[in-house]
Amino acid sequence: MLKTLLRLCLIKGFEICRFVMLGVESPTSMKTLYLLRHAKSSWDDPAQTDFERPLNERGLKAAPFMGELMAEKGFEPSVILSSPAMRAKTTARLVKDAGQFSAEIIFENTIYEASPNALRQVVSETDNAHASALLVGHNPGIESFIRYLTGQLEPMPTAALAVIEMNIKKWGEINDGCGKLLDVYRPKELTS
């Protein structure tokens, strides 16, 4: 029966056929990674450290907008990994609340000012029970990580979301070029 279903998928021209049969996951299962740059932050208080900067008015509107967009598109992360910097932490919470996601938010110090390799390490340690993860971080790390995973260079302004399908079964298998960039959503392009 499994061979018949796979043959049907190939005949119908589906690039990827995912299904669950008799409680056994298909060998084609993949992981989905959502990469979100924090929303626009405020520079109003010069005494604040970079880590403490809050979201500005635009950021406070963009973050929930992106959460609603994710829910509307059916993008539901099963875990949220966020930088603990104030602007990222607030973005993660607003996105979760607006999208009505049940995912736990894990604040990971390594994500703040992270290189692509540091981000790879954080994602690789994600529990394999999670089929999808949302990582909320900063530039230039987010843009560089997209390039590392997909080979594509994408501008990621504040609150931009990249959706990457990972050709891996376990998060620990994450490596250079293992992802396919499905789309990038930028708030300014969506609201103008």
C-alpha positions as CSV (number, residue, x, y, z in Angstrom):
1,M,0.0,0.0,0.0
2,L,2.9,2.4,0.8
3,K,4.4,1.8,-2.6
4,T,1.0,2.5,-4.3
5,L,0.6,5.8,-2.4
6,L,4.2,6.9,-3.3
7,R,3.6,5.9,-7.0
8,L,0.4,7.9,-7.0
9,C,2.3,10.9,-5.6
10,L,4.9,10.7,-8.4
11,I,2.2,10.2,-11.1
12,K,0.3,13.2,-9.9
13,G,3.5,15.3,-10.0
14,F,3.7,16.2,-6.3
15,E,7.2,17.4,-5.5
16,I,6.9,16.2,-1.9
17,C,4.2,13.9,-0.6
18,R,3.7,13.9,3.2
19,F,1.4,11.5,4.9
20,V,0.9,9.5,8.0
21,M,-0.1,5.9,7.6
22,L,-0.8,3.6,10.4
23,G,0.9,6.0,12.8
24,V,4.2,5.7,11.0
25,E,5.7,8.9,9.7
26,S,6.6,9.0,6.0
27,P,10.3,8.8,5.2
28,T,9.9,12.2,3.4
29,S,9.0,14.1,6.6
30,M,10.9,17.4,6.9
31,K,11.3,20.1,9.5
32,T,10.1,23.7,8.9
33,L,12.1,26.7,10.2
34,Y,10.6,30.1,10.5
35,L,13.2,32.9,10.8
36,L,11.9,36.2,12.1
37,R,13.9,39.3,12.6
38,H,12.7,41.3,15.6
39,A,10.3,44.2,15.0
40,K,11.5,47.9,14.8
41,S,13.1,49.1,18.0
42,S,13.4,52.5,19.6
43,W,16.6,54.6,19.8
44,D,14.9,57.3,21.9
45,D,16.9,56.7,25.1
46,P,20.7,57.0,24.5
47,A,21.3,55.7,28.1
48,Q,19.8,52.3,27.2
49,T,22.1,49.5,26.2
50,D,21.5,47.8,22.9
51,F,20.2,44.7,24.8
52,E,17.6,46.8,26.6
53,R,16.2,48.7,23.6
54,P,12.3,48.3,23.4
55,L,10.1,48.2,20.4
56,N,9.0,51.5,19.0
57,E,5.4,52.3,17.9
58,R,5.9,50.8,14.5
59,G,7.4,47.6,16.0
60,L,4.5,47.3,18.4
61,K,2.2,47.2,15.4
62,A,4.3,45.0,13.1
63,A,4.9,42.1,15.5
64,P,1.2,41.3,16.1
65,F,0.6,41.8,12.4
66,M,3.2,39.1,11.6
67,G,1.7,36.8,14.2
68,E,-1.8,37.2,12.6
69,L,-0.2,36.6,9.2
70,M,1.5,33.4,10.3
71,A,-1.8,32.1,11.7
72,E,-3.7,33.1,8.5
73,K,-1.1,31.2,6.4
74,G,-1.2,28.2,8.6
75,F,2.3,28.7,9.9
76,E,2.2,27.3,13.4
77,P,5.5,26.8,15.1
78,S,5.6,24.1,17.8
79,V,8.4,25.9,19.6
80,I,9.7,29.5,19.6
81,L,13.4,30.2,20.2
82,S,14.1,33.8,20.9
83,S,17.0,36.1,21.7
84,P,16.5,37.5,25.2
85,A,17.2,41.1,24.1
86,M,14.1,43.2,24.9
87,R,13.2,43.9,21.3
88,A,13.3,40.2,20.3
89,K,11.6,39.0,23.5
90,T,8.7,41.5,23.0
91,T,8.4,40.5,19.3
92,A,8.3,36.8,20.2
93,R,5.5,37.4,22.8
94,L,3.5,39.6,20.5
95,V,3.7,37.2,17.6
96,K,2.7,34.2,19.9
97,D,-0.3,36.1,21.4
98,A,-1.5,37.5,18.0
99,G,-1.1,34.1,16.3
100,Q,-2.7,32.3,19.3
101,F,0.1,29.8,19.2
102,S,0.4,27.3,22.0
103,A,4.2,27.0,21.5
104,E,6.5,27.5,24.4
105,I,8.9,30.5,24.1
106,I,12.5,29.6,25.0
107,F,14.9,32.5,25.5
108,E,18.3,31.5,24.3
109,N,21.3,33.8,25.1
110,T,23.3,32.5,22.2
111,I,20.8,34.0,19.6
112,Y,21.8,37.6,20.6
113,E,24.4,38.8,18.2
114,A,24.8,35.3,16.8
115,S,26.7,34.1,13.8
116,P,25.1,31.6,11.4
117,N,27.1,28.9,13.1
118,A,25.8,29.8,16.5
119,L,22.2,29.9,15.1
120,R,22.8,26.5,13.5
121,Q,23.9,25.2,16.9
122,V,20.8,26.5,18.7
123,V,18.5,25.0,16.1
124,S,20.3,21.7,16.1
125,E,19.6,21.3,19.8
126,T,15.8,21.6,19.3
127,D,13.8,18.6,20.5
128,N,13.0,16.4,17.5
129,A,9.4,16.1,18.7
130,H,9.0,19.6,17.2
131,A,8.1,19.6,13.5
132,S,8.6,23.3,13.2
133,A,10.4,26.1,15.0
134,L,10.3,29.9,15.0
135,L,13.6,31.6,15.7
136,V,13.4,35.3,16.6
137,G,16.7,37.0,16.2
138,H,18.8,39.9,14.8
139,N,20.6,41.0,11.7
140,P,23.2,40.3,10.3
141,G,22.8,36.8,11.8
142,I,19.3,36.1,10.4
143,E,20.3,37.1,6.8
144,S,23.5,35.1,7.0
145,F,21.7,32.1,8.4
146,I,19.2,32.1,5.5
147,R,22.1,32.2,3.1
148,Y,23.9,29.4,5.0
149,L,20.7,27.2,4.9
150,T,19.4,28.0,1.4
151,G,22.3,29.6,-0.6
152,Q,20.0,32.7,-1.2
153,L,20.7,36.2,-0.1
154,E,17.5,37.9,1.2
155,P,17.2,41.3,2.8
156,M,15.4,40.9,6.2
157,P,14.2,44.3,7.4
158,T,12.7,44.4,10.9
159,A,9.8,42.0,11.5
160,A,10.5,40.1,8.2
161,L,9.7,36.4,8.2
162,A,11.5,33.7,6.2
163,V,9.9,30.3,5.8
164,I,12.4,27.5,5.1
165,E,11.6,23.9,4.5
166,M,14.5,21.8,5.8
167,N,15.5,18.5,4.1
168,I,16.2,16.9,7.4
169,K,14.4,14.4,9.7
170,K,16.2,15.5,12.9
171,W,17.2,19.0,13.9
172,G,20.7,17.8,14.6
173,E,21.1,17.1,10.9
174,I,21.0,20.8,10.0
175,N,23.8,21.8,7.7
176,D,24.9,24.1,4.9
177,G,22.4,24.1,2.0
178,C,19.8,21.7,3.7
179,G,17.0,24.3,3.4
180,K,14.7,25.5,0.6
181,L,13.4,29.1,1.0
182,L,9.7,28.9,0.4
183,D,8.9,32.6,1.0
184,V,9.8,35.8,2.7
185,Y,7.2,38.1,4.2
186,R,8.1,41.8,4.8
187,P,5.6,43.9,6.7
188,K,6.2,47.0,4.6
189,E,5.5,45.1,1.4
190,L,2.4,43.6,2.8
191,T,0.9,46.9,4.2
192,S,1.8,49.3,1.4
